Amino acid sequence: MTITRKTITKTALGLVASGALVFSLAACSMDDTSSTGSSSSSSSASSEPSAAATPVASLPDLSKGVDTQVAVDQSFVDALTSLGLTPGVVGTATFTDGSFAFPITGGNVDYYDPASDVRPYVQGEIDHDGSGLSLTAADGTVVELTDFRIDPGESKLYGTVTANGTVAAEDAYLFNLYGGSLKPLQTEGDNAILEGTTVHVSPDAAALLNQTFKTDAVQDEMLVGVAKITVATK
């Protein structure tokens, strides 16, 4: 499926959480996103909880869904247009009514009392295997960003980068997540919904895209869009 510039409107890309875990993303995402570097093979491992530490809330299995959505800001659309890039979806991802959606396929999240000595106090990962987005240039070059993995403790999103069918990087650091504009938690049936986290291009992703497309138009920390989070609690 290919998405033209006309069909791209402001929509949302986000993470997922539930209950108190949702609010923790707002607190954490302003703390760790300034750090740069390559991919991480373990989630939020900068400080292990003590043996006596017990999570306030725990979601051991996120395979019940539902999805992470991406809303693209107009400034990012303009940047893609200046590069002559056409975005599209990969695998099980969809684009409907101006919204990208990436199904949540697994993961787990633990939330510790912020007053405790456990840091980061949100730990785990949120997986989106088998889906992603593509960027196609006029010369036929195609870059796919897939298999997103969100680390709520680091406030970062990782994924696999493929260029013209060849894997360029696995578990690459793609986006930063800032929670300063998060809205209060909403519930809809058995789902918890959070919206407002902003998504920004990581320095690693900016460098890789600029190198691939032979440009300098993709800036570190470029705003991509706003996050919307929907997670099944049962």
N, C-alpha and C positions, 0 to 999 in steps of 0.2 A: 504494500500500500504506500502511495506517495502523497505527501501533503504539500500543497502549494502555499505560497505566501498569503494568498487571500483567505485560506482556510485557517491560518494560525491566528488565534485571538488570545487574550489574556486568560490563562487557565492555571493549573497547579501541579507542581512536582513535590512530593513529600515523603515523609517517613511514616512509621506506624508505631503506636503505643496504646496503652489502655489504662484507665483510671489514673492513679497517681503517677504512673510512668509517663503519661502524656505531659504533665506539667514539668517533669524533670527535664525534658528536652529543651524547654524554654530557658531553664536556668543554666543548663550545661552548654548550650550551643554557642554562647557568647565567649566561653572560656578557652576552648581548645582550638578554635578554627584558625588562629594566627599561625599555628605550627605548620611547617611545610615538610616535604619529603616524599619518599616513594611509598609504595603500598605496604600495608601491615598484614601479617599472616595470622595474627590473633586479635581478638576484639577487646579493646579497652584494658590492656594488660599492664598499664603503667603502674597500678597499685592493686595488689591482690588483697581481697578482704581477709581479715583475721579469721581464725577458726571459729571464734565466738560470734562473728557477725552474721546476722540473719536478715535477709531482704524484707523490707516492709511490704513489698508486692513482688510477685513473680509470675511471668508468663513463660512456661517452659516449652511451649509448642505454638508457633505462629502459623503453622501450615493451614489453619482454618481460614486464613485470608484477612481482609478481602483484597485490597489493592493500594498501591501508591500512585498518586496522580501528579501530572506535571502541567503547570500553567506557565506559559512562556511570556516573559515581559517584552514589550515592543522594542526596547533597546537591543535585546538579543536577536529578535527577528531582523532588525535593521543590520546588525553585524553579519548575520548569515546571508542576507541579501547582498551585502557589499562583497561577499566572498563568492557569490554565485552558487551558494549551497542550497539544496532542497532537502528538508528533513523528511523522514519517514519512520515507520515502525518495524520492529523485527520480532519474529516469533509470536508469542501470545499477547504482546502489547497491542493496544488499540488506540485509535484517535476518533472520538465521537463527540459531536457538539462542542468542538474547540478544546477537548480535554484528552491528553495522553493518559493512559492507565497501564500500570505494570503490576500484574498479579503477584501477591505475596505468596511465596512457596514454602517458607520455613523460617527458622531462627528461634531465638529466645531472648528475653529481656528480664533482668533483675533490677529492682529499685531499692536502694538503701537509704536510710534516714540521712538527709543532708547534714544533720547535726553530728553525725557519727564521724569517725576518722577514716571511713572508707572513701577513697577517691580513685577513679570517678564513681559517683554514687549511682550512675546508671550504667549497666554493663550488659553486654550481649551483642547480638547482631540480628538484622532483618534481611532476609534473602529474597531475591526476585529472579530465580533461575529461569532460563528459556525465553526471556523477553528483553527488549531494549529499543534503542532508537538508532537511526542511520542518518548520515550526512552524505549527500551525493553531489559531486562537483560537475561542472559542465563538461569537463574532459573525461568524465566517466569514473574518476576516483571515488571510491566508496569507503567511508569509515563507519564502522558499527560499534556502538557502546552497549554492552549487554551484561546480563547476569549481575545486576546491581546488588551490592551488599552494603547496608547502612550500619555504621557503628555509632550508636547513640552516645557512647561515652566520649568518643573523639569528635562527634558532630561532623563526621565525614562520610562521603559515599564513595565506594570503590566499585570497579567493574572491569570487564574484559574489553580490550580495544583491538579491533580487527581492521586492517587496511587491505582492501582488494582481496579479501578472502584469507589473508595471512594474519595470524595472531601477532600483534605488535607488543602487547603487554597484558598480563593477567593480574587481576586484583589491583589494578592501577587506581591511584588516588585521583578521582575525577571532579568531585564537587565539595565545597564547604557549605555548612548549614548554620544559619544564624537565627536565633529564636527571639530576638528582641521585639518582634511584632506579632507574636503568637496571640491568638484569640482564646477565650476560655473554652474548656472542654465542652463538647456537645455530645449527646447520645441520641441514637436513632434506632429503636428496637434493641437488638443485641449488639449493635455496633457502637464503638467509640470513635468520635471524629474530632480531629484537631486541624486547624488551618491558620496559616500566617507565617510559618518559618520561611525565610528567604533562602534561595539556593544560588550559589556563586561558583563560577569556574575556578578550579584549583590551579595553582601555578604549574603543576605537572601536566594537567590536561591542556592548559593554554600553550605550553611549549610544544607538546606533541601535535596539537592541531595546527599550530603555526608552521611547524616543520613539514607536516604532511601536505598542507595546502599552499606552502611557500608564500607565507604572508606574515604580517605582524598585527593583524586586526583583532585577534582574540587576546584580550587583556586578562591578566591575572585578577581574580576577584570580580570579573564581569558578572553583573546580575543576570541570572537565567530566568528566574520566575519566583512564584510563591508556592509554598507547600500546603497540600491538603492531605490529611491522614485519615484513613478509615481502617479500623481493625475489628475483626469479629472477637467478641469476648467470651463466646460460648461455642 
